[in-house]
């Protein structure tokens, strides 16, 4: 029943043209939605990369500070006497 109805409607030239235009419009809309989702994912990935770089910079600063710390109490006293802090 439905097949016959669709066949009868699509037998007309204007109906085929309208269906073609509707498919083109649907394709464009779906493409734009997919483009929007891809942009959101790229934004989240860029934000994650920025956070990761910031975290690594902080860790490098901490490691640098740890490498310059006094090894024992004598080194600490020597630095305090020299005004190294």
C-alpha positions in Angstrom: 0.0 0.0 0.0 2.7 2.5 1.0 4.9 1.4 -1.9 2.2 2.1 -4.4 1.5 5.5 -2.8 5.2 6.5 -3.0 5.5 5.2 -6.5 2.4 7.2 -7.6 3.7 10.4 -6.0 7.3 10.0 -7.3 5.9 9.4 -10.8 5.3 13.1 -11.1 8.2 15.2 -12.2 7.8 18.0 -9.6 7.6 15.4 -6.8 10.9 13.9 -7.9 12.5 17.3 -8.0 11.1 18.2 -4.5 12.4 14.9 -3.1 15.8 15.6 -4.6 15.9 19.1 -3.2 14.8 17.7 0.2 17.6 15.1 0.1 20.2 17.8 -0.8 18.9 20.0 2.1 19.0 17.1 4.5 22.6 16.3 3.4 23.7 19.9 3.9 22.1 20.1 7.4 23.6 16.8 8.5 27.0 18.0 7.2 26.7 21.2 9.2 25.8 19.3 12.4 28.7 17.0 11.9 31.0 20.0 11.3 29.8 21.6 14.6 30.4 18.4 16.5 33.9 18.1 15.1 34.6 21.7 16.1 33.4 21.0 19.6 35.7 17.9 19.9 38.6 19.9 18.5 38.0 22.6 21.1 37.9 20.1 23.9 41.1 18.5 22.6 42.9 21.9 22.4 41.7 22.7 26.0 43.0 19.3 27.2 46.4 19.9 25.5 46.6 23.4 27.1 45.9 21.9 30.5 48.5 19.2 29.9 51.1 21.7 28.9 50.4 23.8 32.0 50.7 20.7 34.2 54.0 19.8 32.6 55.4 23.3 33.1 54.5 23.2 36.8 56.1 19.8 37.2 59.3 21.0 35.5 59.4 23.9 37.9 58.9 21.6 40.8 61.7 19.3 39.6 64.0 22.3 39.0 63.3 23.5 42.5 63.9 20.0 43.9 67.3 19.8 42.1 68.5 23.0 43.7 67.4 22.1 47.3 70.0 21.6 50.0 71.2 17.9 50.3 71.4 17.9 54.1 71.3 20.2 57.2 74.9 21.3 56.7 74.1 22.6 53.2 71.0 24.3 54.5 72.9 26.1 57.2 75.6 27.1 54.7 73.0 28.5 52.3 71.3 30.4 55.2 74.6 31.9 56.3 75.4 33.0 52.7 71.9 34.4 52.2 71.1 32.0 49.4 67.4 31.8 50.2 
